[in-house]
């Protein structure tokens, strides 16, 4: 059942606007050089943080469509009647969302890195940091979407919730993307694992709470 749910999430996202976060990511990376000027050394120094800020803001775009449409249409209730646990739904939502969010963001990170003056070996650290962190961003987005499902102005409220929750991931992800050694990357990975472990339970509890 979980595999079928993941396939459904991927198909639905691909038929929708799965490319929007990647386009938004590139727009943010494009605007930064215009704001700070053409200094290549300065751009390279801030590139890691810029890429992570772009990834975090891109993660906000699909929040409204991750849980609310299925809640409003009764899909979540039908899955519960069929015996699928809310936590399993959360796992499927997270996996399906990352499959349509993470790889596209990593592809967009290549031209985004070039725009910020990164090339050659300096490209490796940002891509690894984003590869480690994007599953956690997807998990946070799904959990926040479940917490705000059915509420008015849920998109804005979701952004207010997601931003502070993602700060630890942003700090160590940006440090790892800047090539500051293995320490920040290990801390980023630990935080990402913690988020991935907890997000399905938060999502499940929020879905049950919305049903009562």
C-alpha positions in Angstrom: 0.0 0.0 0.0 2.8 2.4 0.9 4.4 1.9 -2.5 1.1 2.6 -4.3 0.7 5.8 -2.3 4.2 6.9 -3.2 3.5 6.3 -6.9 0.3 8.2 -6.6 2.0 11.2 -5.0 4.7 11.2 -7.7 2.2 11.0 -10.5 0.0 13.8 -9.0 3.0 16.1 -8.6 4.4 15.5 -12.1 1.0 16.3 -13.6 0.9 19.4 -11.5 3.6 22.1 -10.9 6.5 20.0 -9.6 8.9 22.2 -11.5 7.9 25.4 -9.7 10.2 25.0 -6.7 13.2 24.4 -9.0 12.4 27.5 -11.0 11.9 29.5 -7.9 15.3 28.2 -6.6 17.0 29.4 -9.8 15.4 32.8 -9.6 16.7 33.4 -6.1 20.2 32.2 -7.1 20.0 34.6 -10.1 18.9 37.6 -8.2 21.7 37.4 -5.5 24.6 38.4 -7.9 22.6 41.5 -9.0 22.1 42.4 -5.3 25.7 42.0 -4.0 27.6 42.8 -7.2 30.0 40.9 -9.5 32.7 40.3 -6.9 33.5 36.6 -7.5 35.2 36.0 -4.2 32.3 37.5 -2.3 29.8 35.4 -4.3 31.8 32.2 -3.7 31.9 33.0 0.1 28.1 33.4 0.4 27.2 30.8 -2.2 26.5 28.0 0.4 24.2 30.1 2.5 22.5 31.5 -0.6 21.8 28.1 -2.0 20.3 26.9 1.3 18.1 30.0 1.6 16.9 29.4 -2.0 16.2 25.7 -1.2 14.3 26.6 2.0 12.1 29.2 0.3 11.4 26.9 -2.6 10.3 24.2 -0.1 7.5 26.6 1.0 5.7 26.6 -2.4 4.0 23.2 -2.4 2.9 23.2 1.3 -0.8 23.9 0.6 -1.2 21.0 -1.9 0.6 18.2 0.1 -2.2 17.3 2.6 -5.2 19.6 2.3 -6.5 18.3 -1.1 -6.7 14.7 0.2 -8.2 15.8 3.5 -10.9 17.9 1.7 -11.7 15.1 -0.8 -12.0 12.4 1.9 -9.0 10.4 0.6 -7.4 10.3 4.1 -10.6 9.0 5.6 -10.9 6.3 3.0 -7.3 5.2 3.6 -8.0 5.0 7.3 -11.0 2.8 6.7 -8.9 0.6 4.5 -6.5 0.1 7.4 -3.6 2.3 6.4 -2.1 4.0 9.4 -1.7 7.8 9.4 2.1 7.3 9.9 2.3 5.2 6.8 0.5 7.9 4.9 3.1 10.4 6.3 5.9 8.2 5.1 4.4 7.9 1.6 3.7 11.7 1.4 7.3 12.5 2.4 8.9 10.0 0.0 6.6 11.0 -2.9 7.2 14.7 -2.2 11.0 14.3 -2.1 11.1 12.3 -5.3 9.5 15.2 -7.1 11.2 18.0 -5.2 14.8 16.8 -4.3 16.2 15.6 -7.6 14.8 18.7 -9.5 16.3 21.0 -6.8 19.7 19.2 -7.2 19.6 19.7 -10.9 18.7 23.4 -10.5 21.6 23.7 -8.0 24.2 23.1 -10.9 23.3 26.3 -12.8 22.6 28.1 -9.6 26.1 27.3 -8.3 27.7 28.6 -11.6 25.7 31.8 -11.2 27.2 32.2 -7.7 30.8 31.7 -8.9 31.3 28.1 -7.9 33.0 25.6 -10.3 35.1 22.5 -10.3 35.7 20.9 -6.9 33.9 23.8 -5.2 30.6 22.4 -6.6 30.9 19.1 -4.7 30.3 20.4 -1.1 27.0 22.3 -1.9 25.6 19.4 -3.9 26.4 16.9 -1.1 24.9 19.2 1.5 21.7 19.7 -0.5 21.4 15.9 -1.2 21.6 15.3 2.6 19.3 18.1 3.5 16.5 18.0 0.9 14.8 14.8 2.4 14.5 16.6 5.7 13.1 19.7 4.0 10.5 17.5 2.3 9.7 15.9 5.6 9.3 19.3 7.3 7.0 20.5 4.5 4.7 17.5 4.8 4.5 17.7 8.6 3.8 21.4 8.5 1.2 20.9 5.7 -0.5 18.3 7.9 -0.5 20.7 10.9 -2.1 23.5 8.9 -4.5 21.5 6.7 -8.0 22.9 6.8 -6.9 26.2 8.4 -7.5 29.6 6.6 -4.4 31.1 5.0 -2.6 27.8 5.5 0.2 28.7 3.1 1.3 31.7 5.0 0.9 29.9 8.3 2.9 27.0 7.0 5.7 29.3 6.1 5.8 30.8 9.6 6.0 27.3 11.1 8.5 25.9 8.6 11.1 28.7 8.8 12.0 28.4 12.5 11.9 24.6 12.4 14.4 24.5 9.6 16.9 26.9 11.2 19.2 24.1 12.6 19.2 22.4 9.2 19.9 25.7 7.5 22.8 26.6 9.8 24.7 23.3 9.4 23.6 22.8 5.8 25.0 26.2 4.8 28.3 25.5 6.7 28.6 22.1 5.0 27.9 23.7 1.6 30.6 26.2 2.2 33.2 23.4 2.5 34.0 23.9 6.2 35.0 20.3 6.8 33.2 17.1 7.7 31.9 18.4 11.1 29.0 20.5 9.8 28.0 17.8 7.3 27.8 15.2 10.1 25.7 17.6 12.2 23.5 18.3 9.2 23.0 14.6 8.6 22.2 14.0 12.3 19.5 16.7 12.2 18.1 15.5 8.9 17.8 11.9 10.3 16.0 13.3 13.4 13.6 15.2 11.3 13.0 12.2 9.0 12.4 10.0 12.0 9.9 12.3 13.7 8.0 13.8 10.8 5.8 10.8 10.0 4.6 10.7 13.6 3.9 14.4 13.6 2.0 14.1 10.3 0.0 11.1 11.5 -1.0 12.9 14.8 -2.0 16.0 12.8 -4.1 14.0 10.4 -5.9 12.2 13.3 -6.4 15.5 15.1 -8.0 17.1 11.9 -10.4 14.2 11.7 -11.8 14.6 15.2 
